[in-house]
Amino acid sequence: MAATPVKEEEFDESVYENMMIPTPVGDFYTVPYRGLLVADVRNDADRFKDATDVLRFLVQHDPRRVNHSQKLIRNGAGDPIVFLQRKMTSLHYRWSAYLGDKESEENYLFTMRMPSGIHKHVKFHIFLPGNLDKKSPDFVVKGEFKDHTYTISHRDVPVAQIVKKLDIEAIKLDKKDYAMKLCPGADHAFVISVVSIIEQLNVDGFLPKLSRNPSTKIVK
């Protein structure tokens, strides 16, 4: 995967030189420099393009539908890479991610959930398969989710920053659009997975709804 380096000052490359950032989806979706992905929000899917307007990821779902329990992330070529499944009976707004196009224990990638059923201070914890005791999350997501201004961090170091505005004259964001600034070595597919879950939270509302209807299925 390729992405265009971004000339921004938020990420200090020296911080990342000797830091091994986990890549839950895979090293194939990383680059050794700062990157940028821009969300193009539409009714049938969310499309994520790089700074040269090349499609890198597509999230298959209806972004306006409440209580969507599944999402399928594809790469720019249309190949399925990450399947997201929500646990509808959880009070923690909990999602699990799997490599490929379906739920499969052997392809389990990570779990993302709110740390408490009471969401006074909304944030997410992300746990990787090797984190068995789950005492300390591998990643933390916090910020203003509805405003598209939040950060994904590993060990208190920013991995990705989601922003509503860009100081890049060549890129104009529409009202519904937003962007992701990625640090060197960040797993871009993982970031898209996290962002997709946050976007569904924005649709569902900040208090989890226990669905009384059958889970929405994705047609593969």
MARBA-3410 file (N, C-alpha, C, O; in Angstrom, 1 decimal):
220
0.8,-1.2,0.0,0.0,0.0,0.0,0.9,1.2,0.0,1.9,1.3,0.6 ~ 0.4,2.3,-0.7,1.2,3.5,-0.7,0.3,4.6,-0.2,-0.9,4.6,-0.3 ~ 0.9,5.7,0.3,0.2,6.9,0.7,1.1,8.1,0.6,2.4,7.9,0.6 ~ 0.6,9.2,0.5,1.4,10.4,0.2,1.8,11.0,1.6,1.0,11.2,2.5 ~ 3.1,11.3,1.7,3.6,11.9,3.0,2.9,13.2,3.2,2.6,14.0,2.3
2.7,13.5,4.5,2.0,14.8,4.8,2.9,15.7,5.5,3.6,15.3,6.5 ~ 3.0,16.9,5.1,3.9,17.9,5.7,3.1,18.6,6.9,2.7,19.7,6.7 ~ 3.0,17.9,8.0,2.4,18.5,9.2,3.3,18.3,10.3,4.3,17.6,10.2 ~ 3.1,19.1,11.4,4.0,19.1,12.5,3.6,18.3,13.7,4.3,18.3,14.7 ~ 2.4,17.7,13.7,1.9,17.0,14.9,2.7,15.8,15.3,2.8,15.5,16.5
3.3,15.1,14.3,4.0,13.9,14.6,5.5,14.2,14.5,6.0,14.7,13.5 ~ 6.2,13.9,15.6,7.7,14.1,15.7,8.3,12.7,15.3,8.2,11.8,16.1 ~ 8.9,12.6,14.1,9.4,11.3,13.7,10.4,10.7,14.7,10.5,9.4,14.7 ~ 11.1,11.5,15.4,12.1,10.9,16.4,11.5,10.1,17.4,12.1,9.2,18.0 ~ 10.2,10.3,17.7,9.5,9.6,18.7,9.3,8.1,18.3,9.2,7.2,19.1
9.1,8.0,16.9,8.7,6.7,16.4,9.9,5.9,15.8,9.7,4.7,15.4 ~ 11.1,6.4,15.9,12.3,5.7,15.3,12.5,4.4,15.9,12.8,3.4,15.2 ~ 12.5,4.3,17.2,12.8,3.0,17.9,11.5,2.4,18.5,11.6,1.6,19.4 ~ 10.4,2.9,18.1,9.1,2.4,18.7,8.5,1.4,17.8,8.2,1.7,16.6 ~ 8.2,0.2,18.4,7.5,-0.8,17.6,6.0,-0.7,17.8,5.4,-1.1,18.8
5.3,0.0,16.8,3.9,0.1,16.9,3.2,-1.1,16.4,3.5,-1.6,15.3 ~ 2.3,-1.7,17.2,1.6,-2.9,16.7,0.8,-2.7,15.4,0.3,-1.6,15.2 ~ 0.8,-3.6,14.5,0.1,-3.6,13.3,-0.9,-4.7,13.2,-0.7,-5.7,12.7 ~ -2.1,-4.5,13.8,-3.1,-5.6,14.0,-3.5,-6.2,12.7,-3.7,-7.4,12.6 ~ -3.7,-5.4,11.6,-4.1,-6.0,10.3,-2.9,-6.5,9.6,-3.0,-7.6,8.9
-1.8,-5.8,9.6,-0.6,-6.3,8.9,0.3,-5.1,8.5,-0.1,-4.0,8.3 ~ 1.6,-5.5,8.3,2.6,-4.5,7.9,2.4,-4.0,6.5,2.9,-3.0,6.1 ~ 1.6,-4.8,5.7,1.4,-4.4,4.3,0.7,-3.0,4.2,0.8,-2.3,3.2 ~ -0.1,-2.7,5.3,-0.8,-1.4,5.3,-0.1,-0.3,6.1,-0.8,0.6,6.6 ~ 1.2,-0.4,6.1,2.0,0.6,6.8,2.9,1.3,5.8,3.2,0.8,4.8
3.3,2.5,6.2,4.4,3.2,5.4,5.3,3.9,6.4,4.9,4.2,7.5 ~ 6.6,4.1,6.1,7.5,4.6,7.0,7.5,6.2,7.2,8.5,6.7,7.7 ~ 6.5,6.8,6.7,6.4,8.3,6.8,5.0,8.6,7.2,4.1,7.8,7.2 ~ 4.8,9.9,7.5,3.5,10.4,7.9,2.5,10.3,6.7,2.9,10.5,5.5 ~ 1.3,9.9,6.9,0.3,9.7,5.8,-1.0,10.4,6.1,-1.2,10.9,7.2
-1.8,10.5,5.1,-3.1,11.1,5.2,-4.1,10.3,4.4,-3.9,9.9,3.3 ~ -5.3,10.1,5.1,-6.4,9.5,4.4,-7.6,10.4,4.6,-7.8,11.0,5.7 ~ -8.4,10.6,3.6,-9.6,11.5,3.6,-10.8,10.7,3.4,-10.9,9.9,2.5 ~ -11.8,10.9,4.3,-13.1,10.1,4.2,-14.0,10.8,3.3,-14.3,12.0,3.4 ~ -14.6,10.1,2.3,-15.6,10.6,1.4,-16.9,9.8,1.8,-17.1,8.7,1.3
-17.7,10.5,2.6,-18.9,9.8,3.1,-20.1,9.9,2.1,-20.5,11.0,1.7 ~ -20.6,8.7,1.8,-21.7,8.6,0.9,-22.8,7.7,1.5,-22.6,7.1,2.6 ~ -23.9,7.6,0.8,-25.1,6.9,1.4,-24.9,5.4,1.4,-25.4,4.7,2.3 ~ -24.1,4.9,0.4,-24.0,3.4,0.3,-22.7,2.9,0.9,-22.7,1.7,1.2 ~ -21.7,3.7,1.2,-20.5,3.3,1.7,-19.6,4.5,2.1,-19.9,5.6,1.6
-18.6,4.2,2.9,-17.6,5.3,3.2,-16.3,4.9,2.4,-15.8,3.8,2.5 ~ -15.8,5.9,1.7,-14.6,5.7,0.9,-13.5,6.5,1.5,-13.7,7.7,1.9 ~ -12.3,5.9,1.5,-11.1,6.6,2.1,-10.1,6.7,1.0,-9.6,5.7,0.5 ~ -9.7,7.9,0.7,-8.7,8.2,-0.3,-7.5,8.8,0.3,-7.5,9.4,1.3 ~ -6.4,8.7,-0.5,-5.1,9.4,0.0,-5.1,10.8,-0.6,-6.0,11.3,-1.2
-4.0,11.5,-0.3,-3.9,12.9,-0.7,-3.8,13.1,-2.2,-4.0,14.2,-2.7 ~ -3.7,12.0,-3.0,-3.7,12.1,-4.5,-5.0,11.7,-5.0,-5.2,11.5,-6.2 ~ -6.0,11.5,-4.2,-7.4,11.2,-4.5,-7.5,9.8,-5.0,-8.5,9.4,-5.8 ~ -6.6,8.9,-4.6,-6.7,7.5,-5.0,-7.4,6.7,-3.9,-7.1,6.9,-2.7 ~ -8.4,5.9,-4.3,-9.2,5.1,-3.3,-8.3,4.0,-2.7,-7.6,3.2,-3.4
-8.2,4.1,-1.3,-7.4,3.1,-0.6,-8.3,2.1,0.2,-7.9,0.9,0.2 ~ -9.4,2.5,0.7,-10.3,1.6,1.5,-11.7,2.0,1.2,-12.0,3.1,0.9 ~ -12.6,1.0,1.4,-14.0,1.2,1.3,-14.7,0.4,2.4,-14.4,-0.8,2.6 ~ -15.6,1.0,3.1,-16.4,0.3,4.1,-17.8,0.1,3.7,-18.5,1.1,3.4 ~ -18.1,-1.2,3.5,-19.4,-1.5,3.0,-20.5,-1.6,4.1,-20.4,-2.4,5.0
-21.5,-0.7,4.0,-22.6,-0.6,4.9,-23.5,0.5,4.5,-23.2,1.3,3.6 ~ -24.6,0.7,5.3,-25.4,1.9,5.1,-25.1,2.8,6.3,-25.6,2.5,7.4 ~ -24.4,3.9,6.1,-23.9,4.7,7.2,-25.0,5.4,8.0,-24.8,5.9,9.1 ~ -26.3,5.4,7.5,-27.4,6.1,8.1,-28.2,5.1,9.0,-29.1,5.6,9.7 ~ -27.9,3.8,8.9,-28.8,2.8,9.5,-28.3,2.6,11.0,-27.2,2.4,11.3
-29.3,2.7,11.9,-29.0,2.5,13.3,-28.8,1.0,13.6,-29.5,0.2,13.0 ~ -28.0,0.7,14.6,-27.8,-0.6,15.1,-27.2,-1.6,14.0,-27.5,-2.8,14.0 ~ -26.4,-1.0,13.1,-25.7,-1.9,12.2,-24.7,-2.7,13.0,-23.9,-2.2,13.8 ~ -24.7,-4.0,12.8,-23.9,-4.9,13.7,-22.7,-5.5,12.9,-21.9,-6.2,13.5 ~ -22.6,-5.3,11.6,-21.5,-5.8,10.9,-21.0,-4.8,9.9,-21.8,-4.0,9.3
-19.7,-4.8,9.6,-19.1,-4.0,8.6,-18.0,-4.8,7.9,-17.4,-5.6,8.5 ~ -17.9,-4.5,6.6,-16.8,-5.2,5.8,-16.0,-4.1,5.2,-16.4,-3.3,4.4 ~ -14.7,-4.2,5.5,-13.7,-3.2,4.9,-13.0,-3.9,3.8,-12.4,-5.0,3.9 ~ -12.9,-3.2,2.7,-12.2,-3.6,1.5,-11.1,-2.7,1.2,-11.1,-1.5,1.5 ~ -10.1,-3.2,0.5,-9.0,-2.3,0.0,-9.4,-1.7,-1.3,-10.5,-1.9,-1.8
-8.5,-0.9,-1.8,-8.8,-0.1,-3.0,-9.2,-1.0,-4.2,-9.9,-0.5,-5.1 ~ -8.7,-2.2,-4.2,-8.9,-3.1,-5.3,-10.3,-3.8,-5.1,-10.7,-4.6,-6.0 ~ -10.9,-3.7,-4.0,-12.2,-4.3,-3.7,-12.1,-5.6,-3.0,-13.1,-6.3,-2.7 ~ -10.9,-6.0,-2.5,-10.7,-7.3,-1.8,-11.0,-7.1,-0.3,-10.6,-6.1,0.3 ~ -11.8,-8.0,0.3,-12.1,-7.9,1.7,-10.9,-8.1,2.6,-10.1,-9.0,2.3
-10.7,-7.2,3.5,-9.5,-7.3,4.4,-9.9,-7.4,5.9,-9.2,-8.1,6.6 ~ -11.0,-6.7,6.3,-11.3,-6.8,7.8,-12.9,-6.9,7.9,-13.6,-6.1,7.2 ~ -13.3,-7.8,8.7,-14.7,-8.0,9.0,-14.9,-7.5,10.5,-14.3,-8.0,11.4 ~ -15.9,-6.6,10.7,-16.2,-6.1,12.0,-17.5,-6.6,12.5,-18.5,-6.6,11.7 ~ -17.6,-7.1,13.7,-18.8,-7.7,14.3,-19.1,-7.1,15.6,-18.2,-7.1,16.5
-20.3,-6.5,15.8,-20.6,-5.9,17.1,-21.3,-7.0,18.0,-22.2,-7.7,17.5 ~ -21.0,-7.0,19.3,-21.7,-7.8,20.2,-22.9,-7.0,20.7,-22.7,-6.1,21.5 ~ -24.1,-7.4,20.2,-25.3,-6.6,20.5,-25.7,-6.6,21.9,-26.5,-5.7,22.3 ~ -25.4,-7.6,22.7,-25.9,-7.7,24.1,-25.0,-7.1,25.1,-25.2,-7.1,26.3 ~ -23.9,-6.5,24.6,-22.9,-5.9,25.5,-23.3,-4.5,25.9,-23.7,-3.7,25.0
-23.1,-4.1,27.2,-23.4,-2.7,27.6,-22.2,-1.9,27.3,-22.2,-0.7,27.6 ~ -21.1,-2.4,26.8,-19.8,-1.7,26.7,-19.6,-1.2,25.2,-18.5,-0.7,24.9 ~ -20.6,-1.3,24.4,-20.5,-1.0,23.0,-19.2,-1.7,22.4,-18.2,-1.0,22.2 ~ -19.3,-3.0,22.2,-18.1,-3.8,22.0,-18.1,-4.4,20.5,-19.2,-4.9,20.1 ~ -17.0,-4.3,19.9,-16.8,-4.8,18.5,-15.6,-5.7,18.5,-14.6,-5.5,19.2
-15.6,-6.7,17.6,-14.5,-7.5,17.4,-14.1,-7.5,15.9,-15.0,-7.3,15.0 ~ -12.8,-7.6,15.6,-12.4,-7.5,14.2,-11.7,-8.8,13.8,-11.0,-9.5,14.6 ~ -11.9,-9.2,12.5,-11.4,-10.5,12.0,-10.8,-10.2,10.6,-11.3,-9.4,9.8 ~ -9.7,-10.9,10.3,-9.1,-10.8,9.0,-9.9,-11.5,8.0,-10.3,-12.6,8.2 ~ -10.2,-10.9,6.9,-11.0,-11.5,5.8,-12.4,-11.0,5.8,-12.7,-9.8,6.1
-13.4,-11.8,5.4,-14.8,-11.3,5.2,-15.8,-12.0,6.1,-17.0,-11.9,5.8 ~ -15.4,-12.6,7.2,-16.3,-13.3,8.1,-15.7,-13.5,9.5,-14.5,-13.4,9.6 ~ -16.6,-13.7,10.5,-16.1,-14.0,11.8,-15.4,-15.3,11.8,-16.0,-16.4,11.4 ~ -14.2,-15.4,12.4,-13.4,-16.6,12.4,-12.4,-16.5,13.5,-11.6,-15.6,13.5 ~ -12.5,-17.4,14.5,-11.6,-17.3,15.6,-10.1,-17.3,15.3,-9.3,-16.6,15.9
-9.7,-18.1,14.3,-8.3,-18.2,13.9,-7.8,-16.9,13.2,-6.6,-16.6,13.2 ~ -8.8,-16.1,12.8,-8.4,-14.8,12.1,-8.8,-13.6,13.0,-8.9,-12.5,12.5 ~ -8.9,-13.8,14.3,-9.3,-12.7,15.2,-8.1,-11.7,15.3,-7.0,-12.1,15.4 ~ -8.5,-10.4,15.2,-7.5,-9.3,15.2,-7.5,-8.5,16.4,-6.4,-8.3,17.0 ~ -8.6,-8.0,16.9,-8.7,-7.2,18.1,-10.1,-7.1,18.6,-11.1,-7.3,17.8
-10.3,-6.6,19.8,-11.5,-6.2,20.4,-11.5,-4.7,20.8,-10.5,-4.3,21.3 ~ -12.5,-4.0,20.4,-12.6,-2.6,20.8,-13.9,-2.4,21.6,-15.0,-2.8,21.1 ~ -13.7,-1.8,22.7,-14.9,-1.6,23.6,-14.8,-0.4,24.5,-13.7,0.1,24.7 ~ -15.9,0.1,25.0,-15.9,1.2,26.0,-15.5,0.5,27.3,-15.9,-0.6,27.6 ~ -14.7,1.2,28.1,-14.2,0.6,29.4,-15.3,0.5,30.5,-15.1,-0.2,31.5
-16.5,1.1,30.3,-17.5,1.0,31.3,-18.9,1.1,30.6,-19.0,1.7,29.5 ~ -19.9,0.5,31.2,-21.2,0.6,30.7,-21.8,2.0,30.9,-22.9,2.3,30.3 ~ -21.2,2.8,31.8,-21.7,4.2,32.1,-20.7,5.1,31.4,-19.6,5.2,31.7 ~ -21.2,5.9,30.4,-20.4,6.6,29.5,-20.3,8.1,29.8,-20.6,8.9,28.9 ~ -19.9,8.4,31.0,-19.8,9.8,31.4,-18.6,10.4,30.6,-18.7,11.5,30.1
-17.5,9.7,30.6,-16.3,10.1,29.8,-16.1,9.0,28.7,-15.6,8.0,29.0 ~ -16.5,9.4,27.5,-16.5,8.4,26.5,-15.1,8.2,25.9,-14.5,9.1,25.4 ~ -14.7,7.0,25.9,-13.4,6.6,25.2,-13.5,5.1,24.9,-14.4,4.4,25.4 ~ -12.5,4.6,24.2,-12.5,3.2,23.8,-11.1,2.6,24.2,-10.1,3.3,24.1 ~ -11.2,1.4,24.6,-10.0,0.6,24.8,-9.9,-0.5,23.7,-10.9,-1.1,23.4
-8.7,-0.8,23.2,-8.5,-1.8,22.2,-7.5,-2.8,22.7,-6.5,-2.5,23.2 ~ -7.9,-4.1,22.6,-7.1,-5.2,23.1,-6.7,-6.1,21.9,-7.6,-6.5,21.2 ~ -5.4,-6.5,21.8,-5.0,-7.4,20.8,-5.0,-8.8,21.4,-5.1,-9.0,22.6 ~ -4.9,-9.8,20.5,-5.0,-11.2,21.0,-4.0,-11.6,22.1,-4.4,-12.4,22.9 ~ -2.8,-11.1,22.0,-1.8,-11.4,23.0,-2.1,-10.8,24.4,-1.4,-11.2,25.4
-3.0,-9.9,24.5,-3.3,-9.2,25.8,-4.3,-10.0,26.5,-5.5,-9.7,26.4 ~ -3.9,-11.0,27.2,-4.8,-12.0,27.8,-5.5,-11.5,29.1,-6.7,-11.7,29.3 ~ -4.8,-10.7,29.9,-5.5,-10.3,31.2,-6.3,-9.0,31.0,-7.2,-8.7,31.8 ~ -6.0,-8.3,29.9,-6.8,-7.1,29.6,-6.8,-6.1,30.7,-7.8,-5.3,30.8 ~ -5.7,-6.0,31.4,-5.6,-5.0,32.5,-5.3,-3.6,31.9,-5.7,-2.6,32.4
-4.5,-3.6,30.8,-4.1,-2.4,30.2,-4.3,-2.5,28.7,-3.8,-3.5,28.1 ~ -5.0,-1.6,28.1,-5.3,-1.7,26.6,-4.0,-1.5,25.8,-3.1,-0.8,26.2 ~ -4.0,-2.1,24.6,-2.9,-1.9,23.6,-3.1,-0.5,22.9,-2.1,0.1,22.6 ~ -4.3,-0.1,22.7,-4.6,1.2,22.1,-5.7,1.9,22.9,-6.6,1.2,23.5 ~ -5.7,3.2,22.9,-6.8,4.0,23.6,-7.3,5.0,22.5,-6.5,5.7,21.9
-8.6,5.1,22.4,-9.2,6.1,21.5,-10.0,7.1,22.4,-10.9,6.7,23.1 ~ -9.7,8.4,22.2,-10.4,9.4,23.0,-10.4,10.7,22.3,-9.5,11.0,21.5 ~ -11.4,11.5,22.6,-11.6,12.8,22.0,-13.0,13.1,21.8,-13.9,12.6,22.5 ~ -13.3,14.0,20.9,-14.7,14.4,20.6,-15.1,13.6,19.3,-14.9,14.1,18.2 ~ -15.8,12.5,19.5,-16.2,11.6,18.4,-17.1,12.3,17.4,-16.9,12.2,16.2
-18.1,12.9,18.0,-19.1,13.5,17.1,-18.5,14.6,16.2,-19.0,14.9,15.1 ~ -17.5,15.3,16.7,-16.9,16.4,16.0,-15.8,15.9,15.1,-15.1,16.7,14.4 ~ -15.5,14.6,15.1,-14.4,14.1,14.3,-13.1,14.7,14.7,-12.3,15.0,13.8 ~ -12.9,14.8,15.9,-11.6,15.3,16.5,-11.2,14.4,17.6,-11.5,14.7,18.8 ~ -10.5,13.3,17.3,-10.0,12.4,18.4,-8.7,11.7,18.0,-8.3,11.9,16.8
-8.2,11.0,18.9,-6.8,10.5,18.7,-6.8,9.0,19.0,-7.4,8.6,20.0 ~ -6.1,8.2,18.3,-5.8,6.8,18.5,-4.4,6.7,19.0,-3.5,7.1,18.3 ~ -4.2,6.2,20.2,-2.8,6.2,20.8,-2.4,4.8,21.2,-3.2,4.0,21.6 ~ -1.1,4.6,21.2,-0.4,3.4,21.7,0.6,3.9,22.7,1.6,4.6,22.4 ~ 0.4,3.4,24.0,1.3,3.8,25.1,1.4,5.4,25.2,2.5,5.9,25.3
0.3,6.0,25.1,0.2,7.5,25.2,0.9,8.2,24.0,1.1,9.5,24.1 ~ 1.3,7.5,23.0,1.9,8.1,21.8,0.8,8.1,20.7,0.3,7.0,20.3 ~ 0.5,9.3,20.0,-0.5,9.3,19.0,-0.1,8.4,17.8,1.0,8.6,17.3 ~ -1.0,7.6,17.4,-0.8,6.8,16.1,-1.5,7.4,15.0,-1.1,7.4,13.9 ~ -2.7,7.9,15.3,-3.5,8.6,14.2,-4.4,9.7,14.9,-4.8,9.6,16.0
-4.5,10.8,14.2,-5.4,11.9,14.6,-6.5,12.1,13.6,-6.2,12.3,12.4 ~ -7.7,12.1,14.1,-8.9,12.3,13.2,-9.3,13.8,13.3,-9.5,14.2,14.4 ~ -9.4,14.4,12.2,-9.6,15.9,12.2,-10.7,16.2,11.2,-11.0,15.5,10.3 ~ -11.3,17.4,11.5,-12.4,17.9,10.6,-11.9,18.9,9.7,-12.5,19.2,8.6 ~ -10.7,19.5,10.0,-10.2,20.6,9.1,-8.7,20.2,8.8,-8.0,19.6,9.6
-8.3,20.6,7.6,-6.9,20.4,7.2,-6.3,21.8,6.7,-7.0,22.6,6.1 ~ -5.1,22.0,7.1,-4.3,23.1,6.6,-3.6,22.8,5.4,-2.4,23.1,5.2 ~ -4.3,22.2,4.4,-3.7,21.8,3.1,-4.6,22.4,2.1,-5.7,21.9,1.9 ~ -4.1,23.4,1.4,-4.9,24.1,0.4,-5.5,23.2,-0.7,-6.5,23.5,-1.2 ~ -4.7,22.2,-1.1,-5.1,21.4,-2.2,-6.3,20.4,-1.9,-6.9,19.9,-2.8
-6.5,20.3,-0.6,-7.6,19.3,-0.2,-8.7,20.1,0.6,-8.5,20.7,1.6 ~ -9.9,20.0,0.0,-11.0,20.6,0.6,-12.0,19.6,1.1,-12.4,18.6,0.4 ~ -12.4,19.7,2.4,-13.3,18.7,3.0,-14.7,19.2,2.9,-15.0,20.4,3.3 ~ -15.6,18.4,2.4,-17.0,18.7,2.4,-17.6,18.6,3.9,-16.9,18.2,4.8 ~ -18.9,19.0,4.0,-19.4,19.1,5.3,-19.4,17.8,6.1,-19.1,17.8,7.3
-19.6,16.7,5.4,-19.7,15.3,6.0,-18.3,14.7,6.1,-18.1,13.7,6.8 ~ -17.3,15.2,5.4,-16.0,14.6,5.3,-15.1,14.9,6.5,-15.4,15.8,7.2 ~ -14.1,14.1,6.7,-13.1,14.3,7.7,-11.8,13.6,7.2,-11.8,12.9,6.2 ~ -10.7,13.8,8.0,-9.5,13.2,7.5,-8.7,12.5,8.7,-9.0,12.8,9.8 ~ -7.8,11.7,8.3,-7.0,11.0,9.3,-5.5,11.3,9.0,-5.0,10.9,7.9
-4.8,11.8,10.0,-3.4,12.0,9.9,-2.7,10.8,10.6,-3.0,10.5,11.8 ~ -1.8,10.1,9.9,-1.2,8.9,10.5,0.2,9.1,10.7,1.0,9.6,9.9 ~ 0.7,8.5,11.8,2.1,8.6,12.1,2.9,7.6,11.3,2.3,6.7,10.7 ~ 4.2,7.7,11.2,5.0,6.7,10.5,4.9,5.4,11.2,5.0,5.2,12.4 ~ 4.6,4.3,10.3,4.5,3.0,10.9,3.1,2.6,11.3,2.9,1.5,11.8
2.1,3.5,11.2,0.8,3.2,11.6,0.1,2.2,10.6,0.4,2.3,9.4 ~ -0.7,1.3,11.1,-1.4,0.3,10.3,-2.7,1.1,9.8,-3.6,1.2,10.6 ~ -2.7,1.4,8.5,-3.8,2.2,8.0,-5.1,1.4,8.0,-6.1,2.0,8.3 ~ -5.0,0.2,7.7,-6.3,-0.7,7.7,-6.8,-0.8,9.1,-8.1,-0.8,9.3 ~ -6.0,-0.8,10.1,-6.4,-0.9,11.5,-7.1,0.5,11.9,-8.2,0.5,12.5
-6.5,1.6,11.5,-7.1,2.9,11.8,-8.5,3.0,11.1,-9.4,3.5,11.7 ~ -8.6,2.6,9.9,-9.9,2.6,9.2,-10.9,1.8,9.9,-12.1,2.2,10.0 ~ -10.5,0.6,10.5,-11.4,-0.2,11.3,-11.9,0.5,12.5,-13.1,0.5,12.8 ~ -11.0,1.2,13.2,-11.4,1.9,14.4,-12.3,3.1,14.1,-13.3,3.3,14.7 ~ -12.0,3.8,13.0,-12.8,4.9,12.6,-14.2,4.5,12.2,-15.2,5.2,12.5
-14.3,3.3,11.6,-15.6,2.8,11.1,-16.5,2.5,12.3,-17.7,2.7,12.3 ~ -15.9,2.0,13.4,-16.7,1.7,14.6,-17.1,3.0,15.3,-18.3,3.1,15.7 ~ -16.3,4.0,15.3,-16.7,5.3,15.9,-17.8,5.9,15.1,-18.7,6.5,15.6 ~ -17.7,5.8,13.8,-18.8,6.4,12.9,-20.1,5.7,13.2,-21.2,6.4,13.2 ~ -20.1,4.4,13.4,-21.4,3.7,13.8,-21.9,4.1,15.1,-23.1,4.3,15.3
-21.0,4.4,16.1,-21.4,4.9,17.4,-22.1,6.3,17.2,-23.1,6.5,17.9 ~ -21.6,7.1,16.3,-22.2,8.4,16.1,-23.6,8.3,15.5,-24.5,9.1,15.8 ~ -23.9,7.2,14.8,-25.2,7.0,14.2,-26.1,6.4,15.3,-27.3,6.8,15.5 ~ -25.6,5.4,16.1,-26.4,4.7,17.1,-26.7,5.6,18.3,-27.7,5.4,18.9 ~ -25.8,6.5,18.6,-26.0,7.3,19.8,-25.0,6.8,20.9,-24.5,5.7,20.8
-24.8,7.6,21.9,-23.8,7.4,22.9,-24.2,6.4,24.0,-23.4,6.0,24.8 ~ -25.5,6.1,24.1,-25.9,5.1,25.0,-26.3,3.9,24.2,-27.1,4.0,23.3 ~ -25.6,2.7,24.4,-25.8,1.6,23.6,-27.3,1.1,23.6,-28.0,1.2,24.6 ~ -27.8,0.7,22.4,-29.1,0.2,22.3,-29.0,-1.3,22.1,-28.4,-1.8,21.2 ~ -29.7,-2.1,23.0,-29.7,-3.5,22.9,-30.8,-3.8,21.8,-32.0,-3.6,22.0
-30.3,-4.3,20.7,-31.2,-4.6,19.5,-32.2,-5.6,19.8,-31.9,-6.7,20.3 ~ -33.5,-5.4,19.5,-34.5,-6.4,19.6,-34.8,-7.0,18.2,-35.6,-7.9,18.1 ~ -34.1,-6.5,17.2,-34.3,-7.0,15.8,-33.1,-7.9,15.5,-32.0,-7.8,16.1 ~ -33.2,-8.8,14.5,-32.1,-9.6,14.0,-31.0,-8.7,13.6,-31.2,-7.6,13.0 ~ -29.8,-9.1,13.8,-28.6,-8.4,13.3,-28.6,-8.2,11.8,-29.0,-9.1,11.1
-28.2,-7.0,11.4,-28.1,-6.7,10.0,-27.0,-7.5,9.4,-25.9,-7.6,9.9 ~ -27.3,-8.1,8.3,-26.3,-9.0,7.6,-25.7,-8.2,6.4,-26.4,-7.5,5.7 ~ -24.5,-8.4,6.1,-23.8,-7.9,5.0,-23.9,-8.9,3.8,-23.6,-10.0,4.0 ~ -24.4,-8.4,2.7,-24.4,-9.3,1.5,-23.0,-9.3,0.9,-22.6,-8.3,0.4 ~ -22.3,-10.4,0.9,-21.0,-10.5,0.4,-21.1,-10.7,-1.1,-20.0,-10.8,-1.8
END
